[in-house]
Amino acid sequence: MNGNQALQYRLCPYESGGKIIGRGAPDGEFEALPQFRPQSGGLEPACDERTLHRILGLLSKACGIDFRHYKRSSLIRRIERRMDRLSLADMEEYARLLPDEPDELLALGKDLLIGVTQFFRDPQAFETIQKKVIPAIAESRGHERHIRVWVAGCSTGEEAYSLAILFHQFNETLTEPYSVKIFSTDLDKDAVAAASQGIYPEAAVKSLPKPWLRRYFTRNGDFYHIDKDIRRMVVFAPHNMIEDPPFSRLDLIACRNLLIYLQSETQQKVLSMLHYALNPDGFMFLGPSETIGRLTHLFVPYDRKWNIFRRNPPGPGPGYASEIDRGDWAAPRTRPTAAARRGHMQLKDLQTFKKTDDLYTAIVDEHMPPCMVIDENNEVLHLGGSVNRYVTLPKGRPSWNIYKIAEADLAVAIVTAMQKVRQEKRAVYYKNMKVSGSGQSLSVNLIAKPFSLKNKKFDKLVLVLFEEAGHSDEPVRAADEYEIEPDVHCRMIRLEQELRQAEESLQATIEELGTSNEELQATNEELVAANEELRCANEELQSVNEKLVTVNAEYQVKIRELTAVNDDMDNFLTSTRIGTVFLDTNMCIRRFTPAITKEFNLLEVDYGRPLGLISHNFDDDIVRDAQKVLKTLIPVEREIRSRSGLWYSMRVLPYRTNDHVIKGIVLTFADITELKSANEQLLKLSYAIEQSPSVTVIADAEGKIRFVNAKFTEMTGFQMADVAGSPLRELNRWDTSSTPFEEMWSIVSSGRVWKGELESRRKNGPNYSESVKILPIKDQEGQIIHYLKIAEDITERKQTEELLRKSEMLSAVGQLAAGIAHEIRNPLTALKGFTKLMGSRGHHGSYLSIMSAELERIEEIVSELLVLAKPQAADFLPKSVVSILHDVIMLLETQAIISKVTIETDIEDELPPTSCVENQLKQVFINVLKNGVEAMPGGGTFLVKAEKSERGTIRISFIDQGCGIPETKLAKLGQPFYTTKNKGTGLGLMVSYKIIENHRGSMTITSKEGIGTTVVIELPAVP
């Protein structure tokens, strides 16, 4: 490899001794360099790195998440998985696709946020939390009754609720429970939203013990709802552990199976942040494949098997300052080389965990004797005061061991004193110790005592003080014996020399072991990384497995549903009487029902055979119909008859799939023989009812009209749509009937038949009379299902009966009138003569005039009675009705004017003449016109119309605007001596009826109170 090639490889900043700024890239950007892979010895193409960087940039914009902190292998594996689904082999092509496919971009982001979790995952680990960690947290809180927990990377919340259940159970054992608040966070906002609802499918809770499931969950259909008390303990929120500030003052942090997806530097940063967030005695709960790496000084293992750690508070000894302690948790990290790591580990042992306060420094240096703090490994943790006279830095590799920095005699004395301090828990005082410091011999008093008897954290530390002999301000104390004989001293010197040689040999061995250890550590780190990748892959596989389980469960449900549908279809096709044949696009048989074998000679072996080769009992070309439907996609439906005499309704339909793809033809043959026969019978009955000369109405059991025939429409003018659903009682006027509607309904509801005569309504025109028969229609069980009304129009019959009655009455009245007239005429004549005679002589004039008027009135009555008595011989001559009407109107016009009545005429000019007796018609017209004028005392308009009717008769109408005649009196008009006026004989209308009857005409009177009266006279016209 030449120099130009060497520049193309990427070096770690620790290996290069600096930072790589970039290679010809624009400001603020880095140009991706090819990556050397030691395993293969080859180069990774630069385009892959640039493409990956571009994809991560798109993800950051779309999802708001920076995935650059994730392990590169995991990212590529997930991207390749999405590429496989889209059948793409080139990552560059996939990157070009993403800007135009936002859904795919979001799906990739979801895939990278692996949300594999479950309730009480690793049950033994949660058992340790329940039995050891939670009681330890409660003990450390003391009188403070608040516990704060953070579940980082909670996904859909199962682990958060699991911890909440454990804390809830712990509280139930206490008289004064703790207030527990669990902060549950995740990057995936959708997962956080789902977790906050606390609703899980049955598959998610199947691993829970049944008592816990009943105690902490409520079933609602196929889902389980978390108990409200547990839900209130947990607060869910979106949170980015890498970028967002952490929670603080926490007693427990559960961050399981999250670190394995992050790069090593990011892992260390997150662990430092978790250390910062914990209380001094707080616990950290990691996943089974996660470690704390180099940060062993920050955490103490509490349970190595399940990766439960306890926070190690910064002590007075050497330590490592985390990013959190420096106030910078967003600073990027680079991975050092093995040599750099070795030097860095030695260097950090020389650093203090916290800077010494200036006040503390002044007190120690100016007011206290020289001192040192030594741990249980004889390592000096801290030096205070002027100790340079007693210690010296060794040559070669730096060391803080007391044997290295103190001369042999003093080191042996210090170690001996330390052993007594740890055994007897008291201070040890050695007097007049000889020290060769700074080239001169010094005498010093040595004092060793426990560093702290109150704080257990420092119970293994020993404080060693140096006092100059003879200058101590301390009170006189008893000195411990420490004597070394000269020969022993010489022996110690030789042993020390031998020890130095052994130490140098050991140092070489240690360095060799260190090198091997570094190599093993590098190998171990690779194994850890591989294990983390395998764990990550396992998580992904578990996620895929869970999805496959869900899909499999859905398929199982669909298979069961499909099996049930197939069973239903098989039973339906077997039990139905509808013959069905399924054909493919080649007109070959796919399936058929047993019912079709009655007409088609089909067997099970005929599946797949063309339909044209199957014999059948129809003369129709069924195959041609099927081919036509397959071509046009227009269904064919018609009735066909088999040679056996049975009728079928044949339907030919295209066979469509759910995707609207035509896959063949469906032939159905429904046996309609009985239906056709019944239809023919019903058709006959329908024709009979429709063409019946009687009115036919059918009502339901509630009396609502459901059918009327054509005769009903002809008689009333109402169509079926006008009366459908109307009550039966509205067709007639029951107020004029002798039988109330309720009585009739009671009769027919009891199953009997009711007969009677009713007045029926017309849509337009006068009412008419009908003879009605109403009877119930019953089913086979005797229950009334309908009511049938049969009616005939009897208006003409009633009119004939009325005329006959009036004729008989007129005949009887005529005979009576004849007798009365003959009996009183002669005396009236004599009386009239005497009245004239008395009047000529001039006596009693006023009385005579009254008597004369009354006698004339009696004579008029007699004359009318004589008209009724017998028909008088009269000559019927053709006369003009128009001229007769004009004469009558002229005669009564003066009276009408006096009564403030205006007579209007509407008379056709060319009316045919009528055969009549002119004076008798005038008498009738005068009577009618005079009655009309008298009926309008307040004035008004009187209309006289004359026209030719549709039947060819002459119709004369007299229409007034009087007060009208009550309906109860209208039927009595024309009866002898019946009048509606205060003064009247009651014979005028009777005589008028008689005259019109003699002229072979008719007279009809209709009236409405408050509107007026109409008299219609119809006379035959002369041809």
C-alpha positions, 0 to 999 in steps of 0.5 A: 500500500502506498502513501496515497492509498494509506490516506484513503483509510479511516483512522480512529482519533486515538490511533491518529493522535488527533481528529479527522476534519474531513477530506475536501468536503463542504463546511459542516459536512464530512466526506465518507471514506471507504471503511477497512474491514479487518475480517475480510481485509478488503474495503467497504465501498464509500457509496454504501456509507454515503447512502447510509448517511443519506437514509439516516438523514431522511429518517431524521427529518421524517421521524425526528430521531437521529439513528446515527447512534445506533449500531451500524450492523443493526441499521444495515440489517434492518434496511436490507430487510425492508429492501428484501420486501421491496425486492431491491438489491441495491441500497442506493436504489432504496435511498432514491425510493425513500423521498417519494415513499413517505409511508416506506420511510415511516415503516423503516423508522418503525422497524428500527424502533424494535418494540419487543417486550412482555409482562415480567420478562425474565421472571427470575430477574423480576423476582429478584427485584421484588424480594431484594431490590424493592425492600432495599429501596424502601430501607434507603428511603427511610422516613421519606415515603416517595419512590421514583422509578424510570423505565427507559425504552418502555415500548408498549408499557409491559415492563412499566406495569410489571414494576408497578404491580410489584411496588403495589404488592409491596405497599399492600404489606405496609401499614404506611405505603410509599408513594410510587411514581414510575416514569415510563418513556420511549422514542416511539410516540405510537408505542407510548400512546398505546402504553398509556391506554393500558389495553392488551390482547389476550396473547400479551397477558397469557404468561401472567399468573391467573391470580394476578390476571384477575387482580390487576386486569379487567377483561373487555371482549378479547382485550384486557384493561390494566387496573386503574390503581396500577395505571395511576402509578405510571406516567408515560411520555416520549423521551430521547435518552441520548438528546433529552435531559434525564430524570433525577433523584431516581431510586430505580432505573430499568433500561433493559435491552436498549443499550445493545442497539447503541454504539459503544460510545453512546452506551457509555454516555447513557450509562453515565447519564443514568449514574447522574440520574440515580440517588446515591443508593439507587439501582439500575436494572439492565438486560441479560446481555448488557454490561456497564463496560469500563464504567465499573467505578460508577456502579457496583454489581448487586446481582451479576446474573440479572445485571442489577447494579447499585450506584457507586457514589464518587469517593475520595479516591481515584475515579473517572469523571463522567460526562454528566459530572462535567455537565456535557452529556451530548459530547460525542465519543470516540473509541480508543485503541488498546494502547490508548485504553491502557494508558488512559486506565492508568491515568484515570487512577491518578485523577480525583473523582471530585476537585478538592475544595479550597477551604478543605485544602487550606485546613489540611495543608496549614492546620493538620500534620502530614497524612495519607489515606490508604485503602485495604489494598495498601493503595494511597488514595489521598495525601495531605500536608507536607508528606514529601519528606516521608514519601518518594515517587518510584522509578519506572511505572508509577504506583501508589502502593505504600511499599513503592512510595515509602522506604521499607522500614516506614512502609512495614511500620505503616502496614503493621499499624494498619493491620492493628487498626483494622483488627482492633478498631482503635488508633495505633501510635508508634513513637520515634520512627527513624525515616531517611527523608531528603538525605537526612535522618528524621525521627517521626511519630506514626499515628494510624487510626480508622478513617471513619467509624460512622460512615460504612462507605469508608470503614476499610480506609485508614488515616496515617498521620506523621508527627515530628518527634518532640514537636507534638502538641498532642497530650502524652499517650501510651506508645505501641511497641515496635522494635526491629533488631539490627540483624533483623534490619540487615535481613530485611534489607537483603530481603528487600533487594531480593524482593525488588528483583522478584518485583522486577521479574514480576513486573515484566511478567505483569506487563506480558500479562497486561499485553495478553490481558489487553488482547483478551479484553479486545477479544472479549469486547469483540465477543461482547459486541458479537453477543450484543449483535446476536442479542439484537438479532434475537430481539429482531427475530423475536419481533418477527416471531411475534408478528408471525405468531400474530399473523398465524393466529389471524390465519388460524381464525380465518381458517376456522372461519373458512372451514365453518363457511365451507361446512355451511356452504356444503350443508346449504348446497346439500339441503337446498332444493335449488339446483346449481352448477358451477362452470369454469371459463371453458364450460367445464363442471367445477361443482354442482348440488345434489338437487340438479341431478334430477334433471342433469345426469351428473356424477362425482366423476364428472368434475372437470368434464364439459357441460356440453357432454352431459345429457339433461332433460331440457330442450334449451341450449344451456351451453349457448346461454352460458357462453353468451353470459361469459362473453357479455357479462349480462345475466340471463334469467328465464323460465324453462320446462323439462321433459318431465313436465316440471317448470324451472326458473333458470338464472345464468350469472358470471362467477366473480371473485372478490377481486371482481375477476370472472372465473366462470359461470353459475347456473341455478335451477329453481323448481317453480312448478308449484309456484307457477300453478299457484300463480295461475290460480292466483292470477285467475282469482286476481282477474275475478276480483279485478273484473268483479262488478262489485266493489271489493276492498281488502284490509289488514287485521288492523283495519288498514286498506291494502287492496281495492279493485277497479270497480272501487276506483270507478265508483269512487274516483280514488286510486289505490295510492290514495287509500292505501294504509287508510282506515276502512271506516273513512270510506263511508259515512258512519254518522248517517248509518243506523249501526255505529262503526264500533258495533260493526267492527266488534261483529267482524272482529269476533269472526261474524259477517256484517251486512248493511247499507251505507253512504259511501264517499266519492273523490269528486261528486256527491256521495252514493248509497251502497249495500255492504257486506264485511266479513273476516278472512282467516288463515289455516289456524283460524286467526283473522288476517284480513277483512273483505268488504264487498259492496254494490251501488244501490243509488238508482235502486234507492232513488226508484224506491223513493220515487215509488214511495213518493208516487204512492204518497202523492196518489194517496194525497191526491185521493185525499185532496180530491175528497177535500176539494169537492167537499169544501169547494161548493161552500167556498163558492157560496161564501165567496159570492156572499162576500162579494155581495156584502162588499157591494153594499159597502158594509164591513169593508175591512173584514170583508177584504180579509175574508176575501184574501183567506178565501182566495188562499183556500181556493189556491190550496184547493186548486193545488189539491186538484192538481195532485188529485189527478192528472189534468189533460194538457197538451205537450208542445215543443217549447223553448226553455230559454224563452220560458226562463226569460219570462219567469226572470222578468216576472220576478226581477222586481221582487229580486231587486227589492230583496237586493238580489242580483239574478245572473244568467248563464244560458246557452243560446242554441238549446234544443226545445223540450216537450212541455206544458209551458204554464206548468214549467213556468209554475215550477221555475217561479216556485224555485226562483221565488224560494231562492230569492226568499232564502237570501234576505240579506241579498246576494247573487242568484245564478240561473244556468241552462246547458245541454248535458252529456246525456243530451238532456237540458239541464237547468241549475238554480244556484243561490247564496242563501243560508242553506238547508240542514242535511237532516231536512234536505231528505224531507223536501217534497213531502206533503205539507213539509216546508222549511219556510215560516209561512208556506203550505208545503205543497209547492215543491210537492207539486213541482216534483209532480210536474217534472215527473209528468214531463219525464224529467228529474229534479235534484236539490243539494245544499250546504249550510252557510253556502247555499242551495242548488236545484238541478232540473233535467228535461228531455230534449226534442230530437 
